[in-house]
């Protein structure tokens, strides 16, 4: 979201809310994680991500994760991070790691078999018109990463490429090559 805001791109509907809580596709409505990245020099506008699935269940899951991660790590709640409400607090950022060992419940080969069956069932469900394939989280990006690795390419956002070119110019070095 931060990169989309920096590049002044739109995002898919249903991902963002503007400062008034209304749906928007304008990524610049999302707060910047770094003051120097604020779009057009504006302060953080105060928009937010929608909860997972944009419904009460997604909100409940986001609430639980935010609650556990801030309380168990004795760090700031999510809104203090985005809006920098409490700048004096030292414990702004923290992490909580919850580890689940599937071997406690069943043998590992059986667990892997059940995960594969779950994914296979998920991907074989009927699809809406126009949907060619059901993808699980991360599948598309992993596929794209493998394709790029095979082709010997590295994806770099345009704004980063421009920064690299400016740096190359500053040091009178060759600009990075772009694959067409």
C-alpha positions in Angstrom: 0.0 0.0 0.0 2.8 2.4 0.9 4.5 1.8 -2.5 1.2 2.3 -4.3 0.7 5.6 -2.5 4.2 6.7 -3.3 3.6 5.9 -7.0 0.1 7.5 -6.8 -1.5 4.3 -8.1 -5.1 3.1 -7.5 -5.7 -0.2 -5.7 -8.5 -2.8 -6.0 -11.9 -1.8 -4.6 -12.6 -3.1 -1.1 -9.0 -2.6 0.3 -9.0 0.9 1.7 -11.2 3.4 3.5 -10.6 7.2 3.3 -10.3 9.4 6.4 -14.1 9.6 6.6 -14.4 5.7 6.6 -15.7 5.6 3.0 -14.4 3.0 0.5 -11.7 4.3 -1.8 -9.2 3.1 -4.5 -6.8 6.0 -4.0 -3.7 4.6 -2.3 -2.7 8.1 -1.3 -5.5 8.0 1.3 -3.5 5.4 3.2 -1.1 6.7 5.9 2.6 6.6 5.1 4.8 4.6 7.3 7.6 7.1 7.0 7.1 10.9 7.2 9.5 11.4 4.2 7.2 9.2 2.1 4.1 11.3 2.6 2.5 12.0 -0.7 2.9 15.6 -2.0 4.4 16.6 1.4 1.0 16.1 3.1 0.7 14.8 6.6 -0.8 11.3 7.0 -4.4 11.6 5.8 -5.8 9.1 8.2 -7.3 6.5 5.9 -7.1 2.8 6.8 -7.1 -0.7 5.4 -10.4 -2.6 5.5 -10.7 -5.6 7.7 -10.1 -9.0 6.1 -13.0 -9.7 3.8 -14.4 -6.3 4.6 -16.9 -7.8 7.1 -17.4 -8.3 10.9 -15.5 -11.6 10.9 -12.5 -10.0 9.3 -12.7 -7.1 11.7 -12.8 -9.6 14.6 -9.7 -11.4 13.4 -7.8 -8.1 12.9 -8.9 -7.0 16.4 -7.7 -10.2 18.0 -4.3 -10.1 16.2 -3.9 -6.4 17.1 -4.9 -7.1 20.7 -2.6 -10.1 21.1 0.4 -8.5 19.3 0.3 -5.2 21.3 -0.6 -6.6 24.7 1.6 -9.7 24.7 4.6 -7.7 23.5 3.9 -4.7 25.6 4.0 -2.4 22.6 1.8 0.2 21.0 -1.6 -0.7 19.5 -1.8 -0.5 15.7 -3.3 3.0 15.5 -0.5 4.5 17.5 2.0 3.1 14.9 0.1 4.5 11.9 -0.8 7.9 13.3 2.2 8.3 15.7 -0.1 9.2 18.5 2.4 8.5 21.3 5.8 9.6 20.0 7.4 9.5 23.5 6.6 5.9 24.1 9.7 3.7 23.7 8.0 0.4 22.9 6.3 1.3 19.7 7.1 -1.8 17.7 7.1 -5.4 18.9 6.5 -8.9 17.6 4.6 -11.9 18.9 5.4 -15.3 17.5 2.9 -18.1 18.0 4.3 -21.5 17.1 2.1 -24.5 16.5 3.7 -27.9 16.2 1.4 -30.1 14.1 3.3 -33.2 15.4 1.5 -32.7 18.7 -1.8 -33.4 17.0 -0.8 -36.0 14.3 2.2 -37.5 12.5 3.9 -35.0 10.1 3.3 -37.1 7.0 -0.5 -37.2 7.8 -0.5 -33.4 8.5 1.2 -32.7 5.1 -1.3 -35.0 3.3 -4.2 -33.2 4.9 -2.8 -29.8 4.0 -2.4 -30.9 0.4 -5.9 -32.3 0.3 -7.3 -29.0 1.8 -5.5 -27.0 -0.9 -6.6 -29.4 -3.7 -10.2 -29.1 -2.5 -10.0 -25.3 -2.3 -8.6 -25.0 -5.8 -11.2 -27.4 -7.3 -14.2 -25.4 -6.1 -16.6 -24.0 -8.7 -15.6 -20.5 -9.8 -17.5 -17.3 -10.7 -17.7 -16.4 -14.4 -14.4 -14.8 -15.5 -12.3 -16.5 -12.7 -9.9 -18.9 -14.3 -8.2 -20.2 -11.2 -8.6 -20.1 -7.4 -5.3 -19.0 -5.9 -4.2 -19.4 -2.3 -2.4 -16.5 -0.6 1.1 -16.1 -2.0 0.6 -18.5 -4.9 0.6 -15.9 -7.6 3.6 -14.1 -6.2 5.6 -17.3 -5.8 4.7 -18.3 -9.4 5.9 -14.9 -10.7 9.1 -15.1 -8.6 9.9 -18.5 -10.1 9.3 -17.2 -13.6 11.5 -14.2 -13.0 14.3 -16.3 -11.5 14.2 -18.7 -14.5 14.5 -15.6 -16.8 17.2 -14.1 -14.7 15.1 -11.0 -13.9 14.6 -8.9 -10.8 11.5 -6.8 -10.4 12.1 -3.3 -9.2 9.3 -0.6 -8.8 9.7 2.3 -11.2 10.3 4.8 -8.4 13.2 2.6 -7.1 14.6 2.3 -10.6 14.6 6.1 -11.0 16.4 6.4 -7.6 19.0 3.9 -8.8 19.5 5.9 -12.0 19.9 9.1 -10.1 22.5 7.4 -7.9 24.3 6.1 -11.0 24.3 9.5 -12.6 25.7 11.1 -9.4 28.6 8.7 -9.4 29.0 8.7 -13.2 28.3 5.0 -13.3 26.4 3.0 -15.9 22.6 3.1 -15.4 20.9 -0.2 -14.5 19.7 -2.2 -17.6 15.9 -2.6 -18.1 14.5 -5.8 -19.7 11.7 -5.0 -22.1 
